[in-house]
């Protein structure tokens, strides 16, 4: 997300120059982070359910599709992804429109 915000600095500066508020820019970046997180969670859940039988022989005392483990990992990954989107969204909201438009 930080790389994406850095690449889009001119676009963000232009948006702010034509009237976008800081909260609008922050929401835009967070929305992109939520979309990527949702896609990753969906792909990950399908992969876990599809590949769980392959690791069955390596698990002792735990089912391959343990709901508590899956829910814990889902929550942890979602929190980490939200933090990874929040910090760049704050950076994007503080972009100076004039400096962004002047940069090469």
ChimeraX commands (.cxc) that place a marker at each C-alpha (Angstrom):
marker #1 position 0.00,0.00,0.00 radius 0.5
marker #1 position 2.82,2.40,0.79 radius 0.5
marker #1 position 4.34,1.79,-2.64 radius 0.5
marker #1 position 0.96,2.33,-4.29 radius 0.5
marker #1 position 0.50,5.64,-2.48 radius 0.5
marker #1 position 4.00,6.74,-3.43 radius 0.5
marker #1 position 3.31,5.93,-7.08 radius 0.5
marker #1 position 0.01,7.83,-7.01 radius 0.5
marker #1 position 1.31,11.00,-5.31 radius 0.5
marker #1 position 0.65,13.19,-8.36 radius 0.5
marker #1 position -2.88,11.83,-8.72 radius 0.5
marker #1 position -3.58,12.38,-5.03 radius 0.5
marker #1 position -2.15,15.91,-5.26 radius 0.5
marker #1 position -4.38,16.64,-8.24 radius 0.5
marker #1 position -7.44,15.31,-6.42 radius 0.5
marker #1 position -6.65,17.50,-3.43 radius 0.5
marker #1 position -6.00,20.51,-5.67 radius 0.5
marker #1 position -9.46,20.23,-7.21 radius 0.5
marker #1 position -11.20,19.92,-3.87 radius 0.5
marker #1 position -10.85,16.47,-2.35 radius 0.5
marker #1 position -10.66,16.61,1.41 radius 0.5
marker #1 position -8.09,14.73,3.45 radius 0.5
marker #1 position -10.74,12.33,4.70 radius 0.5
marker #1 position -11.78,11.55,1.11 radius 0.5
marker #1 position -8.22,10.68,0.13 radius 0.5
marker #1 position -7.77,8.58,3.26 radius 0.5
marker #1 position -11.00,6.70,2.54 radius 0.5
marker #1 position -9.90,6.08,-1.04 radius 0.5
marker #1 position -6.68,4.42,0.12 radius 0.5
marker #1 position -8.42,2.46,2.87 radius 0.5
marker #1 position -11.08,1.26,0.41 radius 0.5
marker #1 position -8.31,-0.07,-1.86 radius 0.5
marker #1 position -6.76,-1.84,1.12 radius 0.5
marker #1 position -10.11,-3.39,2.09 radius 0.5
marker #1 position -10.64,-4.61,-1.46 radius 0.5
marker #1 position -7.22,-6.26,-1.60 radius 0.5
marker #1 position -7.74,-7.77,1.85 radius 0.5
marker #1 position -11.14,-9.21,0.91 radius 0.5
marker #1 position -9.71,-10.73,-2.26 radius 0.5
marker #1 position -6.80,-12.21,-0.35 radius 0.5
marker #1 position -9.03,-13.65,2.35 radius 0.5
marker #1 position -11.33,-15.25,-0.23 radius 0.5
marker #1 position -8.45,-16.78,-2.19 radius 0.5
marker #1 position -6.79,-17.91,1.04 radius 0.5
marker #1 position -9.91,-19.58,2.38 radius 0.5
marker #1 position -10.48,-21.45,-0.87 radius 0.5
marker #1 position -6.83,-22.52,-0.88 radius 0.5
marker #1 position -6.99,-23.70,2.74 radius 0.5
marker #1 position -10.12,-25.72,2.14 radius 0.5
marker #1 position -8.76,-27.17,-1.08 radius 0.5
marker #1 position -5.28,-28.02,0.19 radius 0.5
marker #1 position -6.13,-29.12,3.73 radius 0.5
marker #1 position -6.21,-32.78,2.73 radius 0.5
marker #1 position -2.61,-32.58,1.53 radius 0.5
marker #1 position -1.34,-31.69,4.99 radius 0.5
marker #1 position -3.58,-34.10,6.91 radius 0.5
marker #1 position -0.71,-36.57,7.43 radius 0.5
marker #1 position 1.43,-33.86,9.08 radius 0.5
marker #1 position -1.15,-32.78,11.64 radius 0.5
marker #1 position -1.46,-34.56,14.98 radius 0.5
marker #1 position -4.51,-33.94,17.16 radius 0.5
marker #1 position -5.86,-31.15,14.94 radius 0.5
marker #1 position -8.27,-31.38,12.04 radius 0.5
marker #1 position -7.10,-29.76,8.78 radius 0.5
marker #1 position -10.10,-27.43,8.73 radius 0.5
marker #1 position -10.16,-26.43,12.40 radius 0.5
marker #1 position -12.66,-23.53,12.56 radius 0.5
marker #1 position -11.00,-21.84,15.55 radius 0.5
marker #1 position -7.61,-21.78,13.84 radius 0.5
marker #1 position -9.09,-20.55,10.58 radius 0.5
marker #1 position -11.04,-17.79,12.33 radius 0.5
marker #1 position -7.98,-16.73,14.35 radius 0.5
marker #1 position -5.80,-16.48,11.26 radius 0.5
marker #1 position -8.56,-14.63,9.39 radius 0.5
marker #1 position -8.88,-12.04,12.16 radius 0.5
marker #1 position -5.12,-11.65,12.52 radius 0.5
marker #1 position -4.56,-11.17,8.79 radius 0.5
marker #1 position -7.42,-8.67,8.57 radius 0.5
marker #1 position -6.00,-6.60,11.44 radius 0.5
marker #1 position -2.52,-6.63,9.91 radius 0.5
marker #1 position -3.92,-5.63,6.50 radius 0.5
marker #1 position -5.94,-2.79,8.08 radius 0.5
marker #1 position -2.80,-1.46,9.76 radius 0.5
marker #1 position -0.88,-1.80,6.49 radius 0.5
marker #1 position -3.51,0.33,4.77 radius 0.5
marker #1 position -4.03,2.84,7.58 radius 0.5
marker #1 position -0.49,4.19,7.72 radius 0.5
marker #1 position -0.24,4.93,3.97 radius 0.5
marker #1 position -3.74,6.44,4.05 radius 0.5
marker #1 position -2.55,8.97,6.63 radius 0.5
marker #1 position 0.49,9.71,4.48 radius 0.5
marker #1 position -1.72,10.21,1.42 radius 0.5
marker #1 position -4.00,12.57,3.33 radius 0.5
marker #1 position -1.03,14.82,4.15 radius 0.5
marker #1 position 0.17,15.23,0.56 radius 0.5
marker #1 position 0.81,18.87,-0.34 radius 0.5
marker #1 position -1.02,19.43,-3.66 radius 0.5
marker #1 position 1.43,22.04,-4.94 radius 0.5
marker #1 position 4.52,19.95,-4.17 radius 0.5
marker #1 position 2.92,16.83,-5.66 radius 0.5
marker #1 position 2.06,18.60,-8.90 radius 0.5
marker #1 position 5.54,20.10,-9.22 radius 0.5
marker #1 position 7.41,16.85,-8.66 radius 0.5
marker #1 position 8.79,15.16,-11.78 radius 0.5
marker link #1:1,2 radius 0.2
marker link #1:2,3 radius 0.2
marker link #1:3,4 radius 0.2
marker link #1:4,5 radius 0.2
marker link #1:5,6 radius 0.2
marker link #1:6,7 radius 0.2
marker link #1:7,8 radius 0.2
marker link #1:8,9 radius 0.2
marker link #1:9,10 radius 0.2
marker link #1:10,11 radius 0.2
marker link #1:11,12 radius 0.2
marker link #1:12,13 radius 0.2
marker link #1:13,14 radius 0.2
marker link #1:14,15 radius 0.2
marker link #1:15,16 radius 0.2
marker link #1:16,17 radius 0.2
marker link #1:17,18 radius 0.2
marker link #1:18,19 radius 0.2
marker link #1:19,20 radius 0.2
marker link #1:20,21 radius 0.2
marker link #1:21,22 radius 0.2
marker link #1:22,23 radius 0.2
marker link #1:23,24 radius 0.2
marker link #1:24,25 radius 0.2
marker link #1:25,26 radius 0.2
marker link #1:26,27 radius 0.2
marker link #1:27,28 radius 0.2
marker link #1:28,29 radius 0.2
marker link #1:29,30 radius 0.2
marker link #1:30,31 radius 0.2
marker link #1:31,32 radius 0.2
marker link #1:32,33 radius 0.2
marker link #1:33,34 radius 0.2
marker link #1:34,35 radius 0.2
marker link #1:35,36 radius 0.2
marker link #1:36,37 radius 0.2
marker link #1:37,38 radius 0.2
marker link #1:38,39 radius 0.2
marker link #1:39,40 radius 0.2
marker link #1:40,41 radius 0.2
marker link #1:41,42 radius 0.2
marker link #1:42,43 radius 0.2
marker link #1:43,44 radius 0.2
marker link #1:44,45 radius 0.2
marker link #1:45,46 radius 0.2
marker link #1:46,47 radius 0.2
marker link #1:47,48 radius 0.2
marker link #1:48,49 radius 0.2
marker link #1:49,50 radius 0.2
marker link #1:50,51 radius 0.2
marker link #1:51,52 radius 0.2
marker link #1:52,53 radius 0.2
marker link #1:53,54 radius 0.2
marker link #1:54,55 radius 0.2
marker link #1:55,56 radius 0.2
marker link #1:56,57 radius 0.2
marker link #1:57,58 radius 0.2
marker link #1:58,59 radius 0.2
marker link #1:59,60 radius 0.2
marker link #1:60,61 radius 0.2
marker link #1:61,62 radius 0.2
marker link #1:62,63 radius 0.2
marker link #1:63,64 radius 0.2
marker link #1:64,65 radius 0.2
marker link #1:65,66 radius 0.2
marker link #1:66,67 radius 0.2
marker link #1:67,68 radius 0.2
marker link #1:68,69 radius 0.2
marker link #1:69,70 radius 0.2
marker link #1:70,71 radius 0.2
marker link #1:71,72 radius 0.2
marker link #1:72,73 radius 0.2
marker link #1:73,74 radius 0.2
marker link #1:74,75 radius 0.2
marker link #1:75,76 radius 0.2
marker link #1:76,77 radius 0.2
marker link #1:77,78 radius 0.2
marker link #1:78,79 radius 0.2
marker link #1:79,80 radius 0.2
marker link #1:80,81 radius 0.2
marker link #1:81,82 radius 0.2
marker link #1:82,83 radius 0.2
marker link #1:83,84 radius 0.2
marker link #1:84,85 radius 0.2
marker link #1:85,86 radius 0.2
marker link #1:86,87 radius 0.2
marker link #1:87,88 radius 0.2
marker link #1:88,89 radius 0.2
marker link #1:89,90 radius 0.2
marker link #1:90,91 radius 0.2
marker link #1:91,92 radius 0.2
marker link #1:92,93 radius 0.2
marker link #1:93,94 radius 0.2
marker link #1:94,95 radius 0.2
marker link #1:95,96 radius 0.2
marker link #1:96,97 radius 0.2
marker link #1:97,98 radius 0.2
marker link #1:98,99 radius 0.2
marker link #1:99,100 radius 0.2
marker link #1:100,101 radius 0.2
marker link #1:101,102 radius 0.2
marker link #1:102,103 radius 0.2
marker link #1:103,104 radius 0.2
view
